[in-house]
Amino acid sequence: MNYHALRIEERPTIPVSRLHGMSQQAIALTLGRSPTTISRKLRRNTNLGGTYHVVMAQSHMRQRRLACRLPKSC
């Protein structure tokens, strides 16, 4: 299975679904993603209070993506 980052439009589904008591597996089915993907997103982007923040998650994803790119040569 190929990994594709969650789109910004998909991210709000996670906290809303969690508020409705949905499991990680149910959220994954809703989004058509692997349960592991949802677990990873929650683990990486949930604050100490247990809240998943969409904007923070998207920002962190962009930072991680930029950090793993090769530097441009002059």
C-alpha positions as CSV (number, residue, x, y, z in Angstrom):
1,M,0.0,0.0,0.0
2,N,1.4,3.4,-1.0
3,Y,1.4,6.2,1.5
4,H,-0.3,9.4,0.6
5,A,-0.4,12.3,3.1
6,L,-3.8,13.3,4.4
7,R,-5.3,16.2,2.5
8,I,-6.1,19.3,4.4
9,E,-9.8,18.7,3.7
10,E,-9.6,15.2,5.4
11,R,-7.9,16.3,8.6
12,P,-11.0,17.9,10.3
13,T,-12.7,14.5,10.1
14,I,-10.3,13.2,12.7
15,P,-11.2,15.4,15.7
16,V,-14.9,15.6,14.8
17,S,-15.1,11.8,14.6
18,R,-13.2,11.5,17.9
19,L,-15.7,13.8,19.6
20,H,-18.5,11.5,18.3
21,G,-16.7,8.5,19.9
22,M,-15.5,6.8,16.7
23,S,-12.6,4.4,16.9
24,Q,-9.4,4.9,14.9
25,Q,-10.5,2.0,12.7
26,A,-13.9,3.6,12.0
27,I,-12.2,6.9,11.2
28,A,-9.9,5.0,8.8
29,L,-12.8,3.4,7.1
30,T,-14.6,6.7,6.7
31,L,-11.5,8.3,5.1
32,G,-10.5,5.2,3.1
33,R,-7.1,5.1,4.9
34,S,-5.2,2.5,6.9
35,P,-5.9,2.5,10.6
36,T,-2.2,2.8,11.1
37,T,-2.3,6.2,9.2
38,I,-4.9,7.5,11.6
39,S,-3.0,6.2,14.6
40,R,0.2,7.9,13.4
41,K,-1.6,11.2,12.9
42,L,-3.1,11.1,16.3
43,R,0.2,10.2,17.9
44,R,2.2,12.9,16.1
45,N,-0.3,15.7,16.3
46,T,-2.2,15.4,19.6
47,N,-1.2,17.8,22.3
48,L,-0.7,17.0,26.0
49,G,-4.4,17.7,26.6
50,G,-5.4,15.0,24.2
51,T,-6.7,17.4,21.5
52,Y,-5.8,16.9,17.8
53,H,-5.3,20.3,16.1
54,V,-5.8,20.4,12.3
55,V,-3.8,23.5,11.5
56,M,-0.9,22.3,13.7
57,A,-1.0,18.9,12.1
58,Q,-0.8,20.4,8.6
59,S,2.0,22.7,9.6
60,H,4.0,19.8,11.1
61,M,3.5,17.7,8.0
62,R,4.9,20.5,5.8
63,Q,7.9,21.0,8.1
64,R,8.7,17.2,8.1
65,R,8.4,17.1,4.3
66,L,10.8,20.1,3.9
67,A,13.3,18.6,6.4
68,C,13.6,15.4,4.4
69,R,14.3,17.0,1.1
70,L,17.8,17.2,-0.3
71,P,19.4,20.6,-0.1
72,K,19.6,22.5,-3.4
73,S,23.2,22.8,-4.7
74,C,24.3,26.3,-5.7
